[in-house]
């Protein structure tokens, strides 16, 4: 069982930063998705892809993975770069 631990990024369509401080543990897909012959929707028999566990920090997520024998890799979030610009800069 392989999983990844990451921190969600801010939604670019909204200004809020809700749930971006939580760390998420998601399982890697065990089998490839294939189209359903009747509907054409993509799906698989892997039910672990539906599980998403949230933790307050990366250490808690890693401790959970170690406790249950899950091979987890931690993906660090890149640092935020702010582009501070004044409204007057649009007219230069």
N, C-alpha and C positions, 0 to 999 in steps of 0.2 A: 504494500500500500504506500503510494507516494502522495505527498501533499505539498502545497506551497503556503507560506505565511506571508501576508503582505498587508499594507495599509492602503485603504481606499483613497483614491484621488478625488479632488473636488470636481463636482459636475461643472463642465465649462458653460453650460446653459443657464446656470443660476449663480447668484453671488454668495449664497450661504455655504458654510463649511460643516454642515451637520454630518455626523458619523464618520468624519475623516480622522478622528483621533483613535478609533478602534482598530485593532488588528484582526484580520480575518484568516481562518484556516479553511482552505478549499482543497478537495481531493483532485488529483490528476485523473483524466479519463482512462479507464481500464480497457475500453474497446472503442473502435471507431464508430461514428454515427453512420447509419445507412437509411436511405429513404424508405418510407412505408409504401408498399405496393398499392394500397387503396387510396390514401390521401396524399402521398408525396411528401409528407412532413418528415424531417430528419429526426431520428431517435435511436436509442440503443437500450440494451438491457442493464446498463450500469446505473444503479440507483444511488451510488455514492456521489455522483455529480450534483445531486439535488441538495446535498448537505453543505451548509455554510455556517461555521462556528465563529462567533465573535468573542474577542478577549480584550481586556483593558490595555495590555502591553505585549510586546513580542516575547518577553520571558515567560509569561503565563501560557502563551500559545505553544511555545517550545516545550515547556514542562508537560503540557497535556499530550503533545505528540510523543514525547519520550515515555510517558507513563503507559500509553497504549500501544507502543511499538510502531508508531507511524514514522516513516522516513520523510522528514519535512525539511524544506529549504526555505530560508528567510530571504525575501526580496526587500531590500532597503528602498525607501522612497528617496527620490532625488531632492536636493535642497530647492526650496522655492526661491525663484528669482523675481523680484518685483521690478517692474519698469515704471518708475515714477516719472510722470510727465504732466506738465501744466497744460491747461486748456489753451493758453496763448501759443504754445509750441505748434499748434495746428496751422497757424497763420504765418509761419516763417518761411 
